[in-house]
Amino acid sequence: MTSCSVAGPNAPSPEPGAETAHLRLLEGVGAAEPLRLALETLGCRASTWSLVQVHHRPGAGATGIYQVDVVASDDRVTTEFLCISTAALTAPADGTVKLTGADGLALTVWRHPHDPLLPGLPWACDAAKVGAALFGPRTTGKTDSAVPELATVSYRPLRRAVLTAEYLGERRYLKVLRHGQAGRLAERHLLLTRAGIPAPELIEVSAPDVLAMHRAPGAPLAERLMRDGAQSMQPGALIDLLQKLPAESMRLPERPAWAARVRDYAMGAAAVLPEEQARITALTDKVHHLVATVDAGPKVPSHGDFYEANLLVTGNSISGLLDVDALGPGHLVDDLACFIGHLAVLPSLDSRYIHIPAALDRFLAAFDRAVEPSALRGRAAGVALTLVAGAKHRASPADPDAWHADALRRLTIAESLADAALARRS
């Protein structure tokens, strides 16, 4: 690990509530100096750079991802991705650069894929190693090792990454996790598949903290929702699937539901929409009150992140249940509220979701027969609020300010769900 300083050693520590200022630094020209100093420490320099995305975890820091044209000491130019994070890292990995900003803010910089908390990411980004592990030797006129095409599906710095590997029409998935998490996630997959739940089939690999899996059959439910509101999908099929989650899941650690963490996610919403602080605070108070006072029902096995992107459909049946990281004890109403909260904001993601209002009414009517309607809407409001900050992640270079209207729409949707929950109580 290498350290250098942008400011003097006595620079003041950041004040509480400074996350909006930290985001401004990562999103603006202020990122140029940390990038310059980090690359200088690594023996090279940047010719041009641009922001790709900022990932913000309220209370836990933010990380900017930058595309940089890096000039080496021999004047060779390569395009690389660098990350600058405000997250507190007690023991950053070798190869990272520690900096201190002008306001005393501690920054950590690394070159992708050398994420300091995802030790398996360099392996997962090595096509030759991945090909040998997932596809084995293939014959193409002569005996060669398979070298697949790798693509990053998602990368949440310091948290996890998901990649695809494609070779000769076959696709595999790689999930890169923090130390020790891959084994626990594998246990959840096996628990589900043994119970007949269609979680993806795992592939054993020797890479550290990497889970490899086959592609689950079916198409994302989101495609059906865009096409016709998933009219042929019975809402009861989602409830049936959740009720078939194995009882052994109750022995796993319990994670707080999305709505139960509403105050944390309100910080993220306020960081991207500071001018709407009063609205966000009022909404947070409503959701917190609803979660605390409306009966959520008994504890049951729960998926924990149950929404359309994690459901694959074949015919009229659910053929794939993805992202089972949060499997454990929970409430049925929270899984259904997660689905409703995501469903409600789909039109803000893409104008082609014209059938969502009718679909939302249909799913709500069915779910109301299974759980308390005011709890369902109140907790769905909390889920929708968690999605406000994410609107900024979808900013387009062609229209860099469009995300703002998207975030406002998500906030309005969350408010409507909370108001509907309160109306159901009166």
Sequence and secondary structure as in RCSB ss.txt:
>XXXX:A:sequence
MTSCSVAGPNAPSPEPGAETAHLRLLEGVGAAEPLRLALETLGCRASTWSLVQVHHRPGAGATGIYQVDVVASDD
RVTTEFLCISTAALTAPADGTVKLTGADGLALTVWRHPHDPLLPGLPWACDAAKVGAALFGPRTTGKTDSAVPEL
ATVSYRPLRRAVLTAEYLGERRYLKVLRHGQAGRLAERHLLLTRAGIPAPELIEVSAPDVLAMHRAPGAPLAERL
MRDGAQSMQPGALIDLLQKLPAESMRLPERPAWAARVRDYAMGAAAVLPEEQARITALTDKVHHLVATVDAGPKV
PSHGDFYEANLLVTGNSISGLLDVDALGPGHLVDDLACFIGHLAVLPSLDSRYIHIPAALDRFLAAFDRAVEPSA
LRGRAAGVALTLVAGAKHRASPADPDAWHADALRRLTIAESLADAALARRS
>XXXX:A:secstr
 EE  SS TT     TTTHHHHHHHHHSGGGHHHHHHHHHHTT EEEEEEEEEEEEETTTEEEEEEEEEEE TTS
 EEEEEEEEE S  SS  TT EEEE TTS EEEEEETT  TT TTHHHHT HHHHHHHHT EEESSSEEE   EE
EEEEEETTTEEEEEEEETTEEEEEEEESTTHHHHHHHHHHHHHHTT     EE   STTEEEEE  SSEEHHHHH
HHHSSTTS HHHHHHHHHTS GGGGGS     TGGGHHHHHHHHHHH GGGHHHHHHHHHHHHHHHHHS    EE
EE SS SGGGEEEETTEEEEE   TT EEEEHHHHHHHHHHHHHHHHHH TT TTHHHHHHHHHHHHHTTS HHH
HHHHHHHHHHHTTGGGGGG BTTBTTHHHHHHHHHHHHHHHHHHHHHHHH 
